[in-house]
């Protein structure tokens, strides 16, 4: 039976956590930008319709 050693996994966690935080921030920023663009397009559409 083979045994698996966890070497270096504790040292990798902070970097993974930073990566996760960075990616999460980028996703949230993209969501906000998309919502703002959709709202602007809707307002412009309603403005043109009258």
N, CA, C and O atoms as a Tinker XYZ file with bonds, in Angstrom:
   200  protein
     1  N      0.845000   -1.180000    0.000000    73     2
     2  CA     0.000000    0.000000    0.000000    64     1     3
     3  C      0.887000    1.239000    0.000000    63     2     4     5
     4  O      1.812000    1.346000    0.805000    81     3
     5  N      0.611000    2.154000   -0.884000    73     3     6
     6  CA     1.416000    3.363000   -1.006000    64     5     7
     7  C      0.919000    4.416000   -0.027000    63     6     8     9
     8  O     -0.280000    4.541000    0.221000    81     7
     9  N      1.857000    5.166000    0.521000    73     7    10
    10  CA     1.486000    6.259000    1.420000    64     9    11
    11  C      1.798000    7.567000    0.729000    63    10    12    13
    12  O      2.794000    7.678000    0.014000    81    11
    13  N      0.969000    8.534000    0.936000    73    11    14
    14  CA     1.154000    9.844000    0.317000    64    13    15
    15  C      1.559000   10.839000    1.388000    63    14    16    17
    16  O      0.928000   10.936000    2.441000    81    15
    17  N      2.603000   11.564000    1.108000    73    15    18
    18  CA     3.063000   12.598000    2.025000    64    17    19
    19  C      2.611000   13.950000    1.512000    63    18    20    21
    20  O      2.673000   14.228000    0.315000    81    19
    21  N      2.161000   14.780000    2.422000    73    19    22
    22  CA     1.793000   16.147000    2.059000    64    21    23
    23  C      3.000000   17.040000    2.324000    63    22    24    25
    24  O      3.264000   17.434000    3.460000    81    23
    25  N      3.708000   17.342000    1.280000    73    23    26
    26  CA     4.882000   18.179000    1.435000    64    25    27
    27  C      4.639000   19.512000    0.755000    63    26    28    29
    28  O      4.304000   19.568000   -0.428000    81    27
    29  N      4.810000   20.578000    1.506000    73    27    30
    30  CA     4.703000   21.902000    0.928000    64    29    31
    31  C      3.288000   22.398000    0.737000    63    30    32    33
    32  O      3.102000   23.514000    0.251000    81    31
    33  N      2.283000   21.622000    1.097000    73    31    34
    34  CA     0.913000   22.073000    0.859000    64    33    35
    35  C      0.553000   23.248000    1.770000    63    34    36    37
    36  O     -0.197000   24.134000    1.360000    81    35
    37  N      1.067000   23.270000    2.979000    73    35    38
    38  CA     0.771000   24.383000    3.886000    64    37    39
    39  C      1.408000   25.675000    3.379000    63    38    40    41
    40  O      0.846000   26.756000    3.557000    81    39
    41  N      2.560000   25.569000    2.759000    73    39    42
    42  CA     3.219000   26.755000    2.223000    64    41    43
    43  C      2.497000   27.287000    0.993000    63    42    44    45
    44  O      2.573000   28.482000    0.704000    81    43
    45  N      1.800000   26.423000    0.265000    73    43    46
    46  CA     1.114000   26.834000   -0.960000    64    45    47
    47  C     -0.223000   27.499000   -0.668000    63    46    48    49
    48  O     -0.745000   28.209000   -1.528000    81    47
    49  N     -0.791000   27.297000    0.504000    73    47    50
    50  CA    -2.112000   27.827000    0.810000    64    49    51
    51  C     -2.210000   29.345000    0.746000    63    50    52    53
    52  O     -3.171000   29.847000    0.163000    81    51
    53  N     -1.282000   30.100000    1.305000    73    51    54
    54  CA    -1.428000   31.557000    1.193000    64    53    55
    55  C     -1.430000   32.046000   -0.250000    63    54    56    57
    56  O     -2.193000   32.951000   -0.590000    81    55
    57  N     -0.605000   31.475000   -1.089000    73    55    58
    58  CA    -0.570000   31.895000   -2.497000    64    57    59
    59  C     -1.886000   31.550000   -3.175000    63    58    60    61
    60  O     -2.396000   32.344000   -3.966000    81    59
    61  N     -2.442000   30.392000   -2.882000    73    59    62
    62  CA    -3.727000   30.005000   -3.449000    64    61    63
    63  C     -4.826000   30.913000   -2.942000    63    62    64    65
    64  O     -5.739000   31.273000   -3.686000    81    63
    65  N     -4.740000   31.282000   -1.678000    73    63    66
    66  CA    -5.735000   32.180000   -1.096000    64    65    67
    67  C     -5.668000   33.546000   -1.764000    63    66    68    69
    68  O     -6.702000   34.143000   -2.061000    81    67
    69  N     -4.459000   34.044000   -2.003000    73    67    70
    70  CA    -4.296000   35.324000   -2.696000    64    69    71
    71  C     -4.834000   35.236000   -4.118000    63    70    72    73
    72  O     -5.480000   36.167000   -4.599000    81    71
    73  N     -4.575000   34.139000   -4.781000    73    71    74
    74  CA    -5.068000   33.944000   -6.140000    64    73    75
    75  C     -6.589000   33.925000   -6.146000    63    74    76    77
    76  O     -7.220000   34.549000   -7.000000    81    75
    77  N     -7.175000   33.209000   -5.196000    73    75    78
    78  CA    -8.625000   33.142000   -5.102000    64    77    79
    79  C     -9.216000   34.529000   -4.857000    63    78    80    81
    80  O    -10.213000   34.899000   -5.478000    81    79
    81  N     -8.614000   35.287000   -3.966000    73    79    82
    82  CA    -9.098000   36.637000   -3.676000    64    81    83
    83  C     -8.980000   37.530000   -4.905000    63    82    84    85
    84  O     -9.876000   38.328000   -5.183000    81    83
    85  N     -7.889000   37.402000   -5.634000    73    83    86
    86  CA    -7.688000   38.202000   -6.842000    64    85    87
    87  C     -8.727000   37.860000   -7.907000    63    86    88    89
    88  O     -9.334000   38.749000   -8.503000    81    87
    89  N     -8.924000   36.568000   -8.138000    73    87    90
    90  CA    -9.898000   36.142000   -9.145000    64    89    91
    91  C    -11.308000   36.537000   -8.720000    63    90    92    93
    92  O    -12.100000   36.983000   -9.549000    81    91
    93  N    -11.627000   36.380000   -7.451000    73    91    94
    94  CA   -12.948000   36.771000   -6.958000    64    93    95
    95  C    -13.181000   38.265000   -7.149000    63    94    96    97
    96  O    -14.274000   38.682000   -7.533000    81    95
    97  N    -12.165000   39.062000   -6.883000    73    95    98
    98  CA   -12.273000   40.507000   -7.082000    64    97    99
    99  C    -12.494000   40.864000   -8.536000    63    98   100   101
   100  O    -13.297000   41.744000   -8.847000    81    99
   101  N    -11.791000   40.191000   -9.426000    73    99   102
   102  CA   -11.961000   40.444000  -10.859000    64   101   103
   103  C    -13.370000   40.083000  -11.317000    63   102   104   105
   104  O    -13.970000   40.799000  -12.119000    81   103
   105  N    -13.893000   38.976000  -10.810000    73   103   106
   106  CA   -15.253000   38.561000  -11.178000    64   105   107
   107  C    -16.270000   39.577000  -10.681000    63   106   108   109
   108  O    -17.185000   39.946000  -11.418000    81   107
   109  N    -16.124000   40.030000   -9.451000    73   107   110
   110  CA   -17.055000   41.023000   -8.903000    64   109   111
   111  C    -16.976000   42.342000   -9.674000    63   110   112   113
   112  O    -17.999000   42.975000   -9.934000    81   111
   113  N    -15.777000   42.746000  -10.032000    73   111   114
   114  CA   -15.603000   43.972000  -10.818000    64   113   115
   115  C    -16.286000   43.843000  -12.181000    63   114   116   117
   116  O    -16.927000   44.781000  -12.654000    81   115
   117  N    -16.143000   42.678000  -12.802000    73   115   118
   118  CA   -16.787000   42.445000  -14.102000    64   117   119
   119  C    -18.302000   42.435000  -13.970000    63   118   120   121
   120  O    -19.003000   42.942000  -14.846000    81   119
   121  N    -18.817000   41.865000  -12.884000    73   119   122
   122  CA   -20.267000   41.850000  -12.651000    64   121   123
   123  C    -20.812000   43.263000  -12.509000    63   122   124   125
   124  O    -21.849000   43.602000  -13.080000    81   123
   125  N    -20.100000   44.083000  -11.741000    73   123   126
   126  CA   -20.550000   45.474000  -11.551000    64   125   127
   127  C    -20.530000   46.239000  -12.871000    63   126   128   129
   128  O    -21.459000   46.988000  -13.173000    81   127
   129  N    -19.475000   46.050000  -13.650000    73   127   130
   130  CA   -19.365000   46.746000  -14.930000    64   129   131
   131  C    -20.474000   46.297000  -15.878000    63   130   132   133
   132  O    -21.063000   47.118000  -16.581000    81   131
   133  N    -20.757000   45.007000  -15.897000    73   131   134
   134  CA   -21.815000   44.483000  -16.765000    64   133   135
   135  C    -23.175000   45.021000  -16.342000    63   134   136   137
   136  O    -23.978000   45.402000  -17.194000    81   135
   137  N    -23.444000   45.060000  -15.058000    73   135   138
   138  CA   -24.720000   45.593000  -14.569000    64   137   139
   139  C    -24.871000   47.062000  -14.939000    63   138   140   141
   140  O    -25.952000   47.498000  -15.335000    81   139
   141  N    -23.792000   47.823000  -14.810000    73   139   142
   142  CA   -23.843000   49.242000  -15.156000    64   141   143
   143  C    -24.100000   49.421000  -16.658000    63   142   144   145
   144  O    -24.888000   50.283000  -17.047000    81   143
   145  N    -23.452000   48.628000  -17.491000    73   143   146
   146  CA   -23.662000   48.718000  -18.937000    64   145   147
   147  C    -25.080000   48.324000  -19.315000    63   146   148   149
   148  O    -25.692000   48.958000  -20.174000    81   147
   149  N    -25.605000   47.287000  -18.682000    73   147   150
   150  CA   -26.975000   46.853000  -18.978000    64   149   151
   151  C    -27.970000   47.929000  -18.557000    63   150   152   153
   152  O    -28.928000   48.209000  -19.279000    81   151
   153  N    -27.747000   48.532000  -17.393000    73   151   154
   154  CA   -28.637000   49.603000  -16.941000    64   153   155
   155  C    -28.576000   50.803000  -17.875000    63   154   156   157
   156  O    -29.606000   51.395000  -18.196000    81   155
   157  N    -27.391000   51.159000  -18.306000    73   155   158
   158  CA   -27.246000   52.293000  -19.230000    64   157   159
   159  C    -27.940000   52.013000  -20.558000    63   158   160   161
   160  O    -28.609000   52.888000  -21.107000    81   159
   161  N    -27.785000   50.812000  -21.069000    73   159   162
   162  CA   -28.421000   50.449000  -22.333000    64   161   163
   163  C    -29.938000   50.474000  -22.201000    63   162   164   165
   164  O    -30.632000   50.907000  -23.121000    81   163
   165  N    -30.456000   50.018000  -21.075000    73   163   166
   166  CA   -31.900000   50.021000  -20.856000    64   165   167
   167  C    -32.436000   51.439000  -20.767000    63   166   168   169
   168  O    -33.472000   51.750000  -21.356000    81   167
   169  N    -31.743000   52.300000  -20.037000    73   167   170
   170  CA   -32.175000   53.696000  -19.931000    64   169   171
   171  C    -32.144000   54.354000  -21.308000    63   170   172   173
   172  O    -33.080000   55.066000  -21.671000    81   171
   173  N    -31.089000   54.126000  -22.072000    73   171   174
   174  CA   -30.992000   54.713000  -23.403000    64   173   175
   175  C    -32.120000   54.201000  -24.303000    63   174   176   177
   176  O    -32.706000   54.967000  -25.068000    81   175
   177  N    -32.418000   52.912000  -24.209000    73   175   178
   178  CA   -33.510000   52.339000  -24.995000    64   177   179
   179  C    -34.834000   53.006000  -24.641000    63   178   180   181
   180  O    -35.585000   53.409000  -25.529000    81   179
   181  N    -35.121000   53.124000  -23.357000    73   179   182
   182  CA   -36.381000   53.749000  -22.941000    64   181   183
   183  C    -36.425000   55.216000  -23.334000    63   182   184   185
   184  O    -37.487000   55.746000  -23.660000    81   183
   185  N    -35.264000   55.875000  -23.303000    73   183   186
   186  CA   -35.206000   57.281000  -23.717000    64   185   187
   187  C    -35.577000   57.408000  -25.190000    63   186   188   189
   188  O    -36.323000   58.310000  -25.571000    81   187
   189  N    -35.052000   56.496000  -26.025000    73   187   190
   190  CA   -35.342000   56.542000  -27.459000    64   189   191
   191  C    -36.800000   56.186000  -27.762000    63   190   192   193
   192  O    -37.401000   56.727000  -28.690000    81   191
   193  N    -37.358000   55.271000  -26.970000    73   191   194
   194  CA   -38.757000   54.892000  -27.171000    64   193   195
   195  C    -39.670000   56.059000  -26.781000    63   194   196   197
   196  O    -40.686000   56.309000  -27.429000    81   195
   197  N    -39.304000   56.743000  -25.752000    73   195   198
   198  CA   -40.075000   57.910000  -25.331000    64   197   199
   199  C    -40.899000   57.591000  -24.156000    63   198   200
   200  O    -41.620000   58.454000  -23.656000    81   199
